[in-house]
Amino acid sequence: MATRLRAGLHLTAFCFLFTDLAHAQSVTLVIMKAEVDMAAGRVTLTGENLMGLNGNTVPNVYLGTTLLPLVAPITTTSVTALLPNALTPGTYRVLIHVPTNGLAIFNGQVSIAIPAIGPKGQTGNPGATGYDGPAGPSGAAGNPGSAGPAAADRKARPATTA
């Protein structure tokens, strides 16, 4: 009887552990968008589970093999990293890696383009005039006007006889 009870407890503990592992591995790091701000020298990654299973592990962000410094705030849905100075135009791989305790692999990657930026161009010609739009709704009624001249100031009117 004691052997059955111990086997039952071990099986129950194993089922809970297996359920936790299965749930943990169903969480996936997803990068939905990468925005490059060349003026600020930053790349912002937007997605889901960017801080891992527990939502509080700071990720590592790489441009190729270069580890990038992160900019606060870091959240589970947004991570911003500083780009290296004088980045040459081209396409680069950005990798986000969240260190884990070995239960799951949390990696995501996306390609970003660094454009060649030339001098500012001249202002273009104005566009054609657009069509008149439909008439707008009527306005609210205005305030009543001021009183007219007093009766004494009016000219007397001749009486009319019929």
VENQUIQUI-V215755 format. One record per helix or strand of 3 or more residues. SS is the DSSP state (hx for helix, st for strand). FROM is the first residue (numbers start at 0). TO is the last residue. If there is no record, write none. Layout:
BEGIN
ss=[SS/SS]
from=[FROM/FROM]
to=[TO/TO]
END
This chain:
BEGIN
ss=[hx/st/st/st/st/st/st/st/hx]
from=[1/29/41/59/65/77/89/105/150]
to=[25/36/47/62/67/81/97/113/152]
END
